[in-house]
Amino acid sequence: MKSIQIKRYGNSDVVEINDTASVPTVSTGKILVNIKASGVNPADWKIREGYFQQMAPLQFPSTLGIDFSGFVRQTGEDDISDFKEGDEVYGQASIFSGGSGAFAELALANKDSIAHKPKTLNHVEAAALPLVGVSAWQALVENIGLSKDQKILIHGGAGGIGSIAIQLARHLGAHVTTTVNTNDKEFVQQLGADQVIDYKTEDFEDILHDYDAVFDTVGGDTYERSFKVLKKGSGIIVSMLEQPSSELMNQFGIKAIFLLSKVDRQRLARLALWVDQNNIKINVEKTFSLDEASKALDYQKDEHPRGKVVLTV
């Protein structure tokens, strides 16, 4: 089978196409999936470049890829599970979660890291959803507990996570403000943003006050400035990038949380149900073939796409 592998950390020149990769062996608790599409996330190029090698070193050669959509090819003989051959599924096949890597024609996935694919999405759209959808769900529903008529600021609203978070926040009945660049203003308005701030020409902290929550997918200076817009004593900020600062929390009376996304079957199933019930828009800006995985990783890194980038297999 074909898979996209690296034998060392580095930039695009370390990515190799292996046309004779071995088909992963199915064992108890694992499911072999025919991959139809693989989502490309910022984490994928960071893994390639060795950002996480201290925390989770790779065993080379290593197949890249986390998110996927496809159908069940084989289950473990001893498994009595919710999945059978031919079922359409989506989720993660990362080597960090017991998988064999999603940038391949076939991938092994931990059965607790997949769920039945949303019926209203095709495979390309479904492959774009697991990490970004679960991240938005964890932040807004589980961490913030966002409710009707609350005000939330979502940074990076045109990105993969932000574009889902805007739609989820609107579904929950919140007033949604987001920061984007000028070119993305109309896009996020179509997703349901009530107020759009151009981060290149406007300072959001001078415009917004008494917000209940901030969801940060940008980090850095943007994160620190966000404390100024929150309600003192009750405001909450959830960041995908920044660890809580006790100094900022004490200064502004704000609760701060660092979100480490955990994609599991329960969250994926809830996400699929919500997507199917509410006609959620999954924006895939660009698709690449599996052979073009190296280009896709560089595009994700350099272009900051609107929504997601996906490999078609």
Residue frames relative to the residue before (quaternion, step in Angstrom):
aa qw qx qy qz dx dy dz
M 1.0000 0.0000 0.0000 0.0000 0.00 0.00 0.00
K 0.4834 -0.6578 0.5003 0.2886 3.55 -1.31 0.29
S 0.0909 0.7782 -0.6190 0.0544 3.56 -1.04 0.83
I 0.3998 -0.6948 0.5521 0.2294 3.54 -1.29 0.51
Q 0.0132 0.8486 -0.5206 0.0929 3.54 -0.42 1.26
I 0.1716 -0.7264 0.6417 0.1766 3.50 -1.39 0.20
K 0.2703 -0.7563 0.5756 0.1535 3.57 -1.18 0.66
R 0.7655 0.0729 -0.0840 0.6337 3.56 1.37 0.02
Y 0.5667 -0.5821 0.4525 0.3677 3.56 -1.26 0.29
G 0.3495 0.7369 -0.5367 0.2162 3.56 -1.16 0.62
N 0.6709 -0.4722 0.3687 0.4370 3.56 -1.27 -0.37
S 0.8418 -0.2440 0.1220 0.4659 3.58 -1.23 -0.37
D 0.6459 0.5592 -0.3447 0.3889 3.61 1.05 -0.57
V 0.6131 0.5410 -0.3723 0.4392 3.64 1.20 -0.07
V 0.5639 0.6120 -0.3814 0.4026 3.60 1.26 -0.26
E 0.0512 -0.8158 0.5756 -0.0240 3.57 -0.73 1.10
I 0.3387 -0.6942 0.5935 0.2261 3.55 -1.24 0.59
N 0.1131 -0.7858 0.6067 0.0395 3.58 -0.66 1.13
D 0.2144 -0.8175 0.5266 0.0920 3.58 -0.33 1.27
T 0.7510 0.3592 -0.1966 0.5180 3.59 1.21 -0.28
A 0.2152 0.7908 -0.5391 0.1939 3.57 1.06 0.73
S 0.5090 -0.6508 0.4710 0.3092 3.58 -1.08 0.70
V 0.4687 -0.6384 0.5240 0.3134 3.56 -1.10 0.70
P 0.4717 -0.6913 0.4578 0.3000 3.63 -0.72 0.98
T 0.4241 -0.7029 0.5191 0.2378 3.56 -1.10 0.77
V 0.3834 -0.7353 0.5168 0.2127 3.55 -0.84 1.03
S 0.0129 -0.7759 0.6306 -0.0097 3.55 -1.04 0.86
T 0.7252 -0.4209 0.3040 0.4522 3.56 -1.28 0.15
G 0.8011 0.2591 -0.2181 0.4935 3.55 -0.89 0.97
K 0.6944 0.4173 -0.2625 0.5242 3.58 1.30 -0.09
I 0.1699 -0.7696 0.6104 0.0798 3.55 -1.22 0.61
L 0.3080 -0.7338 0.5762 0.1861 3.56 -0.96 0.91
V 0.1173 -0.8227 0.5563 0.0000 3.55 -0.73 1.14
N 0.3555 -0.6585 0.6198 0.2364 3.54 -1.15 0.76
I 0.2572 -0.7947 0.5322 0.1385 3.59 -0.43 1.19
K 0.1931 -0.7743 0.5946 0.0980 3.57 -0.90 0.99
A 0.7847 -0.0594 0.0569 0.6144 3.58 1.14 -0.64
S 0.1620 -0.7789 0.6006 0.0793 3.56 -1.18 0.68
G 0.3768 -0.7260 0.5322 0.2186 3.57 -0.84 0.98
V 0.2621 -0.7465 0.5922 0.1530 3.58 -1.12 0.73
N 0.0812 -0.8099 0.5809 -0.0101 3.56 -0.72 1.15
P 0.6448 -0.4956 0.3887 0.4330 3.61 -1.19 0.32
A 0.5988 0.5804 -0.3628 0.4159 3.60 1.08 -0.68
D 0.6113 0.5890 -0.3583 0.3886 3.61 1.07 -0.66
W 0.7061 0.4115 -0.2831 0.5020 3.61 0.88 -0.83
K 0.6030 0.5454 -0.3655 0.4531 3.59 1.13 -0.50
I 0.6098 0.5233 -0.3389 0.4893 3.59 1.11 -0.70
R 0.6338 0.5451 -0.3185 0.4469 3.58 0.96 -0.91
E 0.7542 0.4081 -0.2038 0.4723 3.56 0.94 -0.92
G 0.5708 -0.6594 0.3485 0.3434 3.58 1.30 0.09
Y 0.2687 0.7968 -0.5043 0.1968 3.58 1.19 0.41
F 0.7830 0.3376 -0.1566 0.4985 3.58 1.02 -0.80
Q 0.3572 0.7897 -0.4597 0.1935 3.60 1.24 0.16
Q 0.6167 0.5304 -0.3638 0.4538 3.63 1.09 -0.49
M 0.7132 0.4517 -0.2397 0.4794 3.55 1.00 -0.89
A 0.8054 -0.0120 0.0671 0.5887 3.58 0.95 -0.91
P 0.1249 -0.8308 0.5388 0.0631 3.61 0.21 1.23
L 0.4306 -0.6965 0.5160 0.2513 3.57 -1.07 0.79
Q 0.3168 -0.6697 0.6289 0.2360 3.50 -1.36 0.46
F 0.2347 -0.8122 0.5216 0.1150 3.60 -0.49 1.18
P 0.5258 -0.2109 -0.8239 0.0133 1.52 -2.10 1.40
S 0.1973 -0.7923 0.5730 0.0717 3.54 -1.10 0.76
T 0.3464 -0.7287 0.5547 0.2030 3.57 -0.92 0.92
L 0.3741 -0.7448 0.5170 0.1950 3.56 -0.82 1.05
G 0.6059 0.6131 -0.4056 0.3041 3.55 -1.34 0.02
I 0.1716 -0.7962 0.5780 0.0501 3.53 -1.01 0.94
D 0.8068 0.2796 -0.1287 0.5043 3.60 0.45 -1.25
F 0.0707 0.7993 -0.5952 0.0426 3.58 -1.12 0.65
S 0.1008 -0.7151 0.6738 0.1565 3.49 -1.48 0.03
G 0.2293 0.7721 -0.5630 0.1854 3.57 -0.99 0.80
F 0.4587 -0.6615 0.4899 0.3348 3.57 -1.08 -0.65
V 0.6064 -0.5949 0.4003 0.3438 3.53 -1.19 0.69
R 0.2200 -0.7735 0.5855 0.1025 3.55 -0.85 1.05
Q 0.7966 -0.1138 0.1229 0.5809 3.58 0.96 -0.87
T 0.1802 -0.7528 0.6211 0.1224 3.56 -1.13 0.70
G 0.6334 -0.5191 0.4021 0.4096 3.56 -1.26 0.31
E 0.5975 -0.6161 0.3802 0.3448 3.58 -1.01 0.83
D 0.7331 0.4282 -0.2352 0.4732 3.59 1.00 -0.78
D 0.5421 0.6566 -0.3887 0.3520 3.57 1.28 -0.11
I 0.0438 -0.7148 0.6964 0.0457 3.51 -1.05 0.89
S 0.1872 0.8164 -0.5126 0.1889 3.53 0.06 1.28
D 0.6859 -0.4810 0.3587 0.4117 3.53 -1.35 -0.16
F 0.6961 0.4769 -0.2628 0.4678 3.59 1.23 -0.17
K 0.0405 -0.7806 0.6235 0.0188 3.53 -1.10 0.76
E 0.7051 -0.4681 0.3196 0.4261 3.55 -1.23 0.40
G 0.7824 0.3110 -0.2509 0.4777 3.58 -0.88 0.98
D 0.5098 0.6471 -0.4294 0.3701 3.61 1.21 -0.30
E 0.3767 -0.6917 0.5663 0.2429 3.58 -1.05 0.80
V 0.0176 0.8156 -0.5734 0.0759 3.55 -0.70 1.13
Y 0.0927 -0.7592 0.6377 0.0912 3.54 -1.32 0.29
G 0.3113 0.7454 -0.5476 0.2181 3.54 -1.22 0.42
Q 0.6139 -0.5548 0.4184 0.3745 3.55 -1.06 -0.78
A 0.1154 -0.7789 0.6149 0.0442 3.53 -1.15 0.78
S 0.2216 0.8094 -0.5123 0.1827 3.56 1.14 0.63
I 0.5348 -0.6099 0.4705 0.3473 3.56 -1.10 0.63
F 0.6177 0.5561 -0.3441 0.4368 3.60 1.19 -0.46
S 0.7398 0.3370 -0.2202 0.5391 3.62 1.23 -0.29
G 0.7028 -0.4945 0.2651 0.4374 3.57 1.10 0.68
G 0.5520 0.6061 -0.3969 0.4127 3.59 1.26 0.25
S 0.5212 -0.6447 0.4666 0.3081 3.54 -1.32 -0.13
G 0.6480 -0.5020 0.3192 0.4756 3.61 1.30 0.02
A 0.3661 -0.7974 0.4525 0.1595 3.56 -0.69 1.16
F 0.6076 0.5330 -0.3756 0.4536 3.63 1.20 -0.27
A 0.5319 0.5883 -0.4053 0.4546 3.56 0.54 1.23
E 0.5992 -0.5639 0.4246 0.3779 3.55 -1.28 0.30
L 0.7663 0.1059 -0.0618 0.6307 3.55 1.18 -0.67
A 0.0046 -0.8078 0.5894 -0.0100 3.58 -1.00 0.74
L 0.3722 -0.6819 0.5849 0.2330 3.49 -1.23 0.65
A 0.0341 -0.8001 0.5989 -0.0029 3.57 -0.90 0.93
N 0.4972 -0.6001 0.5316 0.3319 3.53 -1.16 0.63
K 0.4864 -0.7004 0.4275 0.3001 3.61 -0.73 0.98
D 0.6414 0.5130 -0.3276 0.4670 3.60 1.22 -0.36
S 0.6641 0.4910 -0.3009 0.4768 3.60 1.31 -0.04
I 0.7029 0.4009 -0.2621 0.5259 3.60 1.27 0.25
A 0.0653 -0.7635 0.6402 0.0542 3.55 -1.34 0.32
H 0.6542 -0.4826 0.3788 0.4422 3.56 -1.26 0.14
K 0.5361 -0.6613 0.4360 0.2917 3.56 -0.93 0.99
P 0.5501 -0.5758 0.4724 0.3778 3.62 -1.09 0.61
K 0.4712 -0.7125 0.4468 0.2657 3.59 -0.78 1.02
T 0.6930 0.5015 -0.2808 0.4352 3.59 1.08 -0.69
L 0.6785 0.4671 -0.2898 0.4872 3.60 1.26 -0.13
N 0.4027 -0.6490 0.5714 0.3003 3.56 -1.20 0.53
H 0.7189 -0.4637 0.2854 0.4320 3.60 -1.25 0.17
V 0.6230 0.5394 -0.3503 0.4452 3.61 1.01 -0.72
E 0.6764 0.4791 -0.2906 0.4780 3.59 0.92 -0.90
A 0.6656 0.5144 -0.3039 0.4472 3.57 0.94 -0.90
A 0.6393 0.5321 -0.3257 0.4495 3.60 1.05 -0.74
A 0.6421 0.5357 -0.3119 0.4511 3.58 1.20 -0.53
L 0.6702 0.6121 -0.2552 0.3334 3.57 1.21 -0.54
P 0.6100 0.6327 -0.4040 0.2538 3.67 0.69 -0.93
L 0.7539 0.3917 -0.2468 0.4662 3.62 0.50 -1.08
V 0.7116 0.4552 -0.2825 0.4545 3.60 0.77 -0.97
G 0.6632 0.5179 -0.3092 0.4430 3.58 0.98 -0.83
V 0.6810 0.4725 -0.2863 0.4806 3.56 0.90 -0.93
S 0.6109 0.5502 -0.3520 0.4475 3.62 1.04 -0.73
A 0.6656 0.4897 -0.2970 0.4786 3.58 0.91 -0.93
W 0.6502 0.5245 -0.3084 0.4549 3.58 0.98 -0.89
Q 0.6631 0.5002 -0.3091 0.4632 3.59 0.86 -0.92
A 0.6791 0.5065 -0.3020 0.4372 3.57 0.88 -0.95
L 0.7893 0.3816 -0.1890 0.4425 3.56 0.59 -1.18
V 0.7499 0.3907 -0.2192 0.4869 3.58 0.89 -0.91
E 0.7849 0.3702 -0.1929 0.4579 3.57 0.69 -1.08
N 0.7631 0.3798 -0.2145 0.4768 3.62 0.86 -0.89
I 0.7573 0.3652 -0.2004 0.5029 3.57 0.85 -0.98
G 0.2086 -0.7778 0.5576 0.2014 3.58 0.96 -0.85
L 0.1028 0.8516 -0.5064 0.0879 3.55 1.09 0.79
S 0.0462 -0.8186 0.5722 -0.0173 3.57 -0.90 0.94
K 0.7653 -0.4016 0.2667 0.4265 3.52 -1.39 0.24
D 0.8598 0.1574 -0.1622 0.4580 3.53 -1.14 0.94
Q 0.4828 0.6170 -0.4750 0.4008 3.61 1.19 0.18
K 0.3660 -0.7229 0.5439 0.2183 3.57 -1.23 0.45
I 0.0154 -0.8048 0.5927 -0.0298 3.55 -0.83 1.03
L 0.2263 -0.7313 0.6293 0.1345 3.53 -1.17 0.79
I 0.1003 -0.7906 0.6037 0.0232 3.58 -0.75 1.10
H 0.2333 -0.7814 0.5657 0.1228 3.57 -0.58 1.15
G 0.8087 0.2144 -0.1777 0.5182 3.57 -0.98 0.87
G 0.1179 0.8700 -0.4716 0.0828 3.55 1.02 0.84
A 0.6749 0.4967 -0.3071 0.4512 3.60 1.14 -0.45
G 0.5581 0.6266 -0.3831 0.3862 3.59 1.25 -0.20
G 0.7563 -0.3978 0.2655 0.4464 3.54 -1.31 0.03
I 0.7198 0.4110 -0.2469 0.5019 3.59 0.80 -0.99
G 0.6695 0.5339 -0.3071 0.4153 3.58 0.87 -0.96
S 0.6636 0.5226 -0.3158 0.4323 3.58 0.96 -0.83
I 0.6442 0.4688 -0.3156 0.5153 3.60 1.17 -0.55
A 0.6432 0.5493 -0.3235 0.4242 3.58 0.95 -0.88
I 0.6113 0.5444 -0.3527 0.4534 3.61 1.01 -0.76
Q 0.6930 0.4785 -0.2801 0.4608 3.58 0.83 -0.98
L 0.6490 0.5074 -0.3178 0.4694 3.59 1.02 -0.79
A 0.6493 0.5219 -0.3192 0.4518 3.60 0.95 -0.85
R 0.6435 0.5048 -0.3162 0.4807 3.58 1.02 -0.78
H 0.6261 0.5415 -0.3239 0.4581 3.58 1.02 -0.83
L 0.6916 0.4670 -0.2658 0.4826 3.57 1.08 -0.75
G 0.5527 -0.6620 0.3581 0.3579 3.58 1.32 -0.02
A 0.4607 0.6993 -0.4366 0.3288 3.58 1.24 0.28
H 0.4554 -0.5951 0.5713 0.3349 3.53 -1.38 0.24
V 0.1477 -0.8428 0.5173 0.0182 3.57 -0.55 1.22
T 0.0339 -0.7501 0.6604 0.0010 3.53 -0.91 1.05
T 0.0224 -0.8128 0.5821 0.0047 3.57 -1.01 0.74
T 0.3220 -0.7168 0.5815 0.2107 3.54 -1.26 0.49
V 0.1102 0.7648 -0.6244 0.1146 3.57 -0.92 1.02
N 0.5204 -0.5721 0.4768 0.4178 3.57 -1.24 -0.12
T 0.7534 -0.4380 0.2510 0.4213 3.57 -1.26 0.39
N 0.6732 0.5358 -0.2995 0.4123 3.59 0.90 -0.91
D 0.7260 0.4495 -0.2387 0.4624 3.59 1.15 -0.57
K 0.3842 0.7651 -0.4607 0.2340 3.58 1.28 -0.04
E 0.6949 0.4728 -0.2850 0.4608 3.59 0.79 -1.00
F 0.6121 0.5741 -0.3380 0.4261 3.58 1.04 -0.81
V 0.7311 0.4173 -0.2581 0.4740 3.61 0.77 -0.96
Q 0.5770 0.5566 -0.3835 0.4585 3.59 1.16 -0.45
Q 0.6407 0.5192 -0.3139 0.4705 3.58 1.04 -0.76
L 0.6432 0.5135 -0.3179 0.4707 3.57 1.16 -0.59
G 0.6482 -0.5478 0.3114 0.4275 3.59 1.23 -0.35
A 0.3908 0.7193 -0.4955 0.2904 3.61 1.20 0.20
D 0.3825 -0.7368 0.5165 0.2099 3.59 -0.88 0.97
Q 0.7909 0.0757 -0.0028 0.6072 3.57 1.07 -0.79
V 0.1152 -0.8025 0.5849 0.0254 3.56 -0.88 0.98
I 0.1205 -0.7911 0.5985 0.0365 3.55 -0.85 1.02
D 0.3392 -0.7246 0.5702 0.1867 3.54 -0.88 1.04
Y 0.3227 -0.8021 0.4680 0.1829 3.57 -0.28 1.26
K 0.6193 0.5562 -0.3488 0.4307 3.58 1.20 -0.34
T 0.7961 0.2885 -0.1388 0.5135 3.59 1.08 -0.63
E 0.7590 0.3205 -0.1756 0.5389 3.62 1.24 -0.31
D 0.3127 -0.7148 0.5922 0.2014 3.57 -1.17 0.65
F 0.3673 -0.7817 0.4581 0.2101 3.56 -0.24 1.30
E 0.6500 0.5412 -0.3313 0.4181 3.61 1.02 -0.71
D 0.6377 0.5003 -0.3353 0.4802 3.61 1.24 -0.26
I 0.6983 0.4760 -0.2465 0.4744 3.57 1.25 -0.44
L 0.7830 0.3397 -0.1503 0.4989 3.58 0.94 -0.91
H 0.0136 0.7938 -0.6064 0.0442 3.56 -1.09 0.82
D 0.8513 0.1808 -0.1284 0.4755 3.55 -1.28 0.52
Y 0.2713 0.7517 -0.5484 0.2461 3.58 0.84 0.97
D 0.4893 -0.6752 0.4775 0.2770 3.55 -1.14 0.72
A 0.8291 0.0134 0.0552 0.5562 3.58 1.00 -0.80
V 0.1257 -0.7344 0.6584 0.1062 3.51 -1.35 0.46
F 0.1142 -0.7478 0.6493 0.0790 3.56 -1.05 0.84
D 0.1308 -0.8410 0.5250 -0.0027 3.53 -0.43 1.31
T 0.0157 -0.7860 0.6179 -0.0120 3.57 -0.76 1.10
V 0.5976 0.5911 -0.3287 0.4305 3.59 1.30 0.22
G 0.2114 -0.8240 0.4967 0.1724 3.58 0.92 -0.94
G 0.7086 0.4850 -0.3248 0.3965 3.54 -1.34 -0.25
D 0.8435 -0.1099 0.1298 0.5095 3.52 -1.06 -0.90
T 0.5964 0.5758 -0.3512 0.4352 3.57 1.10 -0.73
Y 0.6412 0.5300 -0.3112 0.4595 3.57 0.99 -0.86
E 0.6933 0.4888 -0.2862 0.4455 3.57 0.80 -0.99
R 0.6680 0.5033 -0.2968 0.4608 3.59 0.98 -0.83
S 0.5875 0.6255 -0.3577 0.3682 3.57 1.16 -0.59
F 0.5584 0.6159 -0.3943 0.3916 3.59 1.13 -0.53
K 0.6270 0.5823 -0.3298 0.3988 3.58 1.11 -0.67
V 0.6985 0.4820 -0.2822 0.4474 3.62 1.11 -0.54
L 0.6237 0.5929 -0.3280 0.3897 3.60 1.24 -0.30
K 0.5814 -0.5721 0.4548 0.3575 3.54 -1.26 0.54
K 0.4226 -0.7034 0.5120 0.2541 3.56 -0.79 1.01
G 0.8010 0.2942 -0.2239 0.4708 3.55 -0.90 0.94
S 0.8221 0.1733 -0.0886 0.5351 3.61 1.08 -0.57
G 0.5280 0.6560 -0.4091 0.3514 3.60 1.21 -0.26
I 0.1321 -0.7833 0.6044 0.0614 3.55 -1.23 0.55
I 0.0938 -0.7760 0.6214 0.0535 3.56 -1.04 0.82
V 0.1095 -0.7655 0.6327 0.0408 3.56 -0.96 0.97
S 0.0679 -0.8154 0.5749 0.0005 3.56 -0.76 1.06
M 0.4022 -0.6947 0.5493 0.2323 3.53 -1.15 0.79
L 0.7812 0.3822 -0.1499 0.4704 3.58 1.20 -0.48
E 0.7833 0.3555 -0.1608 0.4840 3.59 1.01 -0.75
Q 0.4102 -0.6782 0.5575 0.2469 3.54 -1.05 0.87
P 0.5981 -0.5891 0.3955 0.3725 3.63 -1.05 0.71
S 0.2471 -0.7438 0.6064 0.1340 3.53 -1.08 0.84
S 0.3682 -0.7457 0.5080 0.2242 3.59 -0.51 1.16
E 0.5929 0.5772 -0.3569 0.4335 3.56 1.14 -0.65
L 0.6949 0.4538 -0.2684 0.4890 3.60 0.89 -0.97
M 0.6277 0.5418 -0.3396 0.4439 3.59 0.98 -0.78
N 0.6904 0.4720 -0.2753 0.4741 3.57 0.92 -0.93
Q 0.6471 0.5434 -0.3187 0.4294 3.57 0.98 -0.87
F 0.8082 0.2786 -0.1220 0.5044 3.58 0.89 -0.96
G 0.4211 -0.7182 0.4639 0.3028 3.61 1.24 -0.10
I 0.4572 0.6945 -0.4091 0.3759 3.53 1.09 0.82
K 0.3600 -0.6886 0.5807 0.2429 3.57 -1.16 0.63
A 0.0671 -0.8083 0.5849 0.0077 3.60 -0.79 1.01
I 0.0796 -0.7961 0.5999 -0.0060 3.56 -0.99 0.94
F 0.2492 -0.7087 0.6358 0.1773 3.55 -1.13 0.75
L 0.2332 -0.8030 0.5378 0.1080 3.58 -0.72 1.08
L 0.0826 -0.7439 0.6626 0.0285 3.52 -0.81 1.11
S 0.3607 -0.7746 0.4751 0.2101 3.57 -0.30 1.25
K 0.0637 -0.7741 0.6292 0.0282 3.55 -1.01 0.87
V 0.1376 -0.8073 0.5728 0.0357 3.54 -0.25 1.32
D 0.1412 0.7834 -0.5923 0.1249 3.57 -0.55 1.18
R 0.7295 -0.4638 0.2746 0.4211 3.55 -1.28 0.30
Q 0.6431 0.5401 -0.3326 0.4291 3.59 0.94 -0.84
R 0.6896 0.4631 -0.2833 0.4793 3.59 0.87 -0.92
L 0.6427 0.5237 -0.3270 0.4535 3.59 0.97 -0.80
A 0.6494 0.5173 -0.3129 0.4612 3.59 1.02 -0.81
R 0.6512 0.4974 -0.3107 0.4817 3.60 0.99 -0.84
L 0.6370 0.5354 -0.3138 0.4572 3.56 1.01 -0.87
A 0.6579 0.5129 -0.3056 0.4590 3.59 0.92 -0.92
L 0.6445 0.5194 -0.3152 0.4642 3.58 0.98 -0.84
W 0.6611 0.5028 -0.2998 0.4694 3.59 0.93 -0.91
V 0.6437 0.5201 -0.3167 0.4635 3.60 0.94 -0.87
D 0.6951 0.4835 -0.2821 0.4510 3.59 0.85 -0.96
Q 0.6951 0.4855 -0.2777 0.4517 3.58 1.03 -0.73
N 0.8121 0.3314 -0.1179 0.4657 3.56 1.06 -0.71
N 0.4446 -0.7337 0.4393 0.2665 3.58 1.24 0.41
I 0.1168 0.8366 -0.5208 0.1232 3.55 0.87 1.03
K 0.3674 -0.7290 0.5438 0.1947 3.56 -1.03 0.89
I 0.1059 -0.7618 0.6377 0.0419 3.57 -0.78 1.09
N 0.1616 -0.8214 0.5415 0.0775 3.58 -0.36 1.19
V 0.0688 -0.7696 0.6348 0.0080 3.55 -0.64 1.19
E 0.2959 -0.8008 0.4956 0.1597 3.57 -0.32 1.27
K 0.8182 -0.0381 0.0835 0.5676 3.57 0.92 -0.85
T 0.1653 -0.7620 0.6163 0.1107 3.55 -1.13 0.71
F 0.1325 -0.7515 0.6423 0.0717 3.52 -1.24 0.66
S 0.4990 -0.6048 0.5044 0.3616 3.58 -1.21 0.38
L 0.6798 -0.4754 0.3560 0.4302 3.57 -1.27 0.30
D 0.6377 0.5430 -0.3176 0.4446 3.59 1.03 -0.81
E 0.7022 0.4458 -0.2511 0.4951 3.60 1.21 -0.52
A 0.2350 0.8194 -0.4989 0.1563 3.60 1.20 0.40
S 0.6321 0.5409 -0.3398 0.4387 3.58 0.97 -0.78
K 0.6486 0.5017 -0.3041 0.4849 3.59 1.01 -0.85
A 0.6469 0.5345 -0.3192 0.4404 3.57 0.99 -0.86
L 0.6465 0.5161 -0.3182 0.4630 3.59 0.98 -0.81
D 0.6667 0.4874 -0.2996 0.4776 3.59 0.98 -0.84
Y 0.6177 0.5372 -0.3421 0.4613 3.59 1.05 -0.73
Q 0.6479 0.5142 -0.3105 0.4684 3.59 0.95 -0.91
K 0.6888 0.4947 -0.2789 0.4506 3.58 0.95 -0.89
D 0.7977 0.3852 -0.1603 0.4354 3.58 0.80 -1.07
E 0.7670 0.4332 -0.1986 0.4297 3.59 1.01 -0.81
H 0.2413 -0.7799 0.5374 0.2113 3.64 1.20 -0.34
P 0.0555 -0.8717 0.4859 0.0312 3.60 0.66 1.11
R 0.4927 -0.6033 0.5412 0.3168 3.51 -1.33 0.48
G 0.7930 0.0869 -0.0988 0.5949 3.57 -0.34 1.21
K 0.7308 -0.4564 0.3354 0.3808 3.56 -0.97 -0.88
V 0.3058 -0.6717 0.6407 0.2116 3.48 -1.50 0.29
V 0.0613 -0.8197 0.5694 -0.0144 3.61 -0.88 0.93
L 0.3113 -0.7040 0.6064 0.1992 3.54 -1.19 0.71
T 0.2276 -0.7496 0.6037 0.1481 3.57 -0.97 0.86
V 0.2120 -0.8041 0.5504 0.0746 3.55 -0.83 1.04
